[in-house]
Amino acid sequence: MKQPISIRPPEGRLGVLLPGLGAVATTFIAGVMLARRGLGQPIGSLTQMGTIRLGKRTDAESPRIHDFLGLASLDQLVFGAWDIFPDNAWESALHANVLERAHLDPIRDELEAIRPFPGVFFPEYVRKLDGTHVKKGATKADLVEQLRGDIRTFIRDNGCARAVAVWCASTEVYVSANGVHHTVETFEKALQHNDPTISNSQMYAWACIKEGVPFANGAPNLALDFPAAFELARQHGVPVAGKDFKTGQTLMKTVIAPALKARMLGVRGWFSTNILGNRDGEVLDDPGSFKSKEVTKLGVLDYILQPHLHASLYGDLFHKVRIEYYPPRGDAKEGWDNIDIFGWLGYPMQIKIDFLCRDSILAAPIVLDLALLLDFAQRAGFAGVQEWLSFYFKCPMHAPELYPEHDLFIQLMKLKNTMRWAMGAEPITHLGHEYYD
Ligand SMILES: NC(=O)c1ccc[n+]([C@@H]2O[C@H](COP(=O)([O-])OP(=O)(O)OC[C@H]3O[C@@H](n4cnc5c(N)ncnc54)[C@H](O)[C@@H]3O)[C@@H](O)[C@H]2O)c1
């Protein structure tokens, strides 16, 4: 990544393309529509609410991130989507039952106008859904071409200057990369041959990258974190990021674990369980999809606590994560954590966290930030994996030779210092010796 010499201004309309028009996508779209009419605040969005300190603490200079970076404004956003059900955004928002009618009614016409393109759907990747609004094609290469056609149509019909995509569709079953995912050439050949290890999300990501559309993966499945996609993204000058929005339980975990580690307190066990009753919960009830989620949720503690460096504190840590589908709760998820810790001389203690959260209310601002920041990244000339956006993900994508950074506060520092660096301002190290010289 090179420091930008100049950054293209955010002129014109920015298309935000969402594979998956479900609870998260409609909550995001509705929130933006309400915010731009002054009927709601984009709470939880760092780009809209956050500030960034520049210079010394005594300089008192903290512009809004939005203004500092010159991001596209909410008024410039236009929404498009794909889904395997034909419901428009209004119908889908009613079905998701996240926002109240008092919020949805004023924007009904705008929501009804958002009708999804038919999706690309091989049901073996999401076993709990039986999509009816799907594309047909002789090969997976043909389906990628159809998706590319949708992108071009959307951009043309809506007079967009450019577009970004954020995957908000269901979590797919766990698959790992193989030889097919090695190079652009092997992947393109495999598309022609309908290779069964190419998933729905991989086809969307591939189509977006080829159309020069930055892509963020909000789910834990393997959509583009493999060498062929990295290569394609660099070839086409497209920034990409992922994966799996960090919203509820993992957000808390990546705050609490660094605190325990900072004080060198031991952890013997960490049991995390969730109940949720939305469609996402239903999809995650399938062991294949749960496995994708489990892997992203389990990874964080090992990287934060570094048991290889601190065997006596974290070497025997037992970490378990469960998700239970419980329809009465809908989108209002409950995430429990029981943490067995130990201190001075090995004396045991416990921490209990009960986070009564709302899944899509926490995810919507992340979709907004990723759309705006990926657009910024592309205008700044950044291509390939954007590790500085780790802040938003449970399982951050990173260069192959690195380990991922999971500590929320290191991620935040990295995010803000990347913003400063991109804009030609001094990064802040927090050293601060000069105040005492
Ligand atoms: N806090 C959160 O809500 C949170 C956090 C992390 C990750 N996520 C992930 O975000 C995604 C969206 O969550 P949600 O609650 O909106 O789920 P949802 O089930 O309400 O919406 C997903 C939508 O994707 C559609 N879909 C499935 N496969 C598709 C395909 N191949 N093409 C097009 N559309 C397809 C479904 O029909 C559905 O409408 C899920 O993968 C979830 O795991 C959510």
Ligand as a Chemical Component Dictionary entry (heavy atoms), coordinates in Angstrom:
data_LIG
# 
_chem_comp.id                   LIG 
_chem_comp.type                 NON-POLYMER 
_chem_comp.pdbx_formal_charge   0 
_chem_comp.three_letter_code    LIG 
# 
loop_
_chem_comp_atom.comp_id 
_chem_comp_atom.atom_id 
_chem_comp_atom.alt_atom_id 
_chem_comp_atom.type_symbol 
_chem_comp_atom.charge 
_chem_comp_atom.model_Cartn_x 
_chem_comp_atom.model_Cartn_y 
_chem_comp_atom.model_Cartn_z 
_chem_comp_atom.pdbx_ordinal 
LIG N1  N1  N 0  -24.942 -8.725  13.986 1  
LIG C1  C1  C 0  -25.262 -9.283  12.854 2  
LIG O1  O1  O 0  -26.367 -9.191  12.414 3  
LIG C2  C2  C 0  -24.200 -10.025 12.067 4  
LIG C3  C3  C 0  -22.903 -10.099 12.573 5  
LIG C4  C4  C 0  -21.940 -10.782 11.837 6  
LIG C5  C5  C 0  -22.280 -11.347 10.623 7  
LIG N2  N2  N 1  -23.565 -11.283 10.175 8  
LIG C6  C6  C 0  -23.873 -11.957 8.897  9  
LIG O2  O2  O 0  -24.561 -11.072 8.036  10 
LIG C7  C7  C 0  -25.361 -11.854 7.163  11 
LIG C8  C8  C 0  -26.742 -11.240 7.085  12 
LIG O3  O3  O 0  -27.421 -11.378 8.320  13 
LIG P1  P1  P 0  -28.998 -11.143 8.388  14 
LIG O4  O4  O 0  -29.385 -11.167 9.818  15 
LIG O5  O5  O -1 -29.360 -9.980  7.545  16 
LIG O6  O6  O 0  -29.541 -12.471 7.689  17 
LIG P2  P2  P 0  -30.910 -12.645 6.889  18 
LIG O7  O7  O 0  -31.144 -14.125 6.845  19 
LIG O8  O8  O 0  -31.982 -11.775 7.425  20 
LIG O9  O9  O 0  -30.555 -12.094 5.430  21 
LIG C9  C9  C 0  -29.752 -12.809 4.535  22 
LIG C10 C10 C 0  -30.402 -12.697 3.162  23 
LIG O10 O10 O 0  -29.516 -13.297 2.224  24 
LIG C11 C11 C 0  -30.293 -13.962 1.263  25 
LIG N3  N3  N 0  -29.441 -14.891 0.545  26 
LIG C12 C12 C 0  -28.959 -16.091 0.930  27 
LIG N4  N4  N 0  -28.161 -16.602 -0.033 28 
LIG C13 C13 C 0  -28.122 -15.693 -1.031 29 
LIG C14 C14 C 0  -27.476 -15.653 -2.281 30 
LIG N5  N5  N 0  -26.688 -16.655 -2.698 31 
LIG N6  N6  N 0  -27.647 -14.566 -3.062 32 
LIG C15 C15 C 0  -28.431 -13.530 -2.661 33 
LIG N7  N7  N 0  -29.089 -13.526 -1.478 34 
LIG C16 C16 C 0  -28.928 -14.603 -0.679 35 
LIG C17 C17 C 0  -31.427 -14.575 2.070  36 
LIG O11 O11 O 0  -32.532 -14.885 1.272  37 
LIG C18 C18 C 0  -31.723 -13.455 3.067  38 
LIG O12 O12 O 0  -32.716 -12.581 2.585  39 
LIG C19 C19 C 0  -25.351 -13.277 7.697  40 
LIG O13 O13 O 0  -24.433 -14.060 6.976  41 
LIG C20 C20 C 0  -24.849 -13.095 9.100  42 
LIG O14 O14 O 0  -24.172 -14.251 9.609  43 
LIG C21 C21 C 0  -24.528 -10.615 10.860 44 
# 
loop_
_chem_comp_bond.comp_id 
_chem_comp_bond.atom_id_1 
_chem_comp_bond.atom_id_2 
_chem_comp_bond.value_order 
_chem_comp_bond.pdbx_ordinal 
LIG N1  C1  SING 1  
LIG C1  O1  DOUB 2  
LIG C1  C2  SING 3  
LIG C2  C3  SING 4  
LIG C2  C21 DOUB 5  
LIG C3  C4  DOUB 6  
LIG C4  C5  SING 7  
LIG C5  N2  DOUB 8  
LIG N2  C6  SING 9  
LIG N2  C21 SING 10 
LIG C6  O2  SING 11 
LIG C6  C20 SING 12 
LIG O2  C7  SING 13 
LIG C7  C8  SING 14 
LIG C7  C19 SING 15 
LIG C8  O3  SING 16 
LIG O3  P1  SING 17 
LIG P1  O4  DOUB 18 
LIG P1  O5  SING 19 
LIG P1  O6  SING 20 
LIG O6  P2  SING 21 
LIG P2  O7  DOUB 22 
LIG P2  O8  SING 23 
LIG P2  O9  SING 24 
LIG O9  C9  SING 25 
LIG C9  C10 SING 26 
LIG C10 O10 SING 27 
LIG C10 C18 SING 28 
LIG O10 C11 SING 29 
LIG C11 N3  SING 30 
LIG C11 C17 SING 31 
LIG N3  C12 SING 32 
LIG N3  C16 SING 33 
LIG C12 N4  DOUB 34 
LIG N4  C13 SING 35 
LIG C13 C14 SING 36 
LIG C13 C16 DOUB 37 
LIG C14 N5  SING 38 
LIG C14 N6  DOUB 39 
LIG N6  C15 SING 40 
LIG C15 N7  DOUB 41 
LIG N7  C16 SING 42 
LIG C17 O11 SING 43 
LIG C17 C18 SING 44 
LIG C18 O12 SING 45 
LIG C19 O13 SING 46 
LIG C19 C20 SING 47 
LIG C20 O14 SING 48 
# 
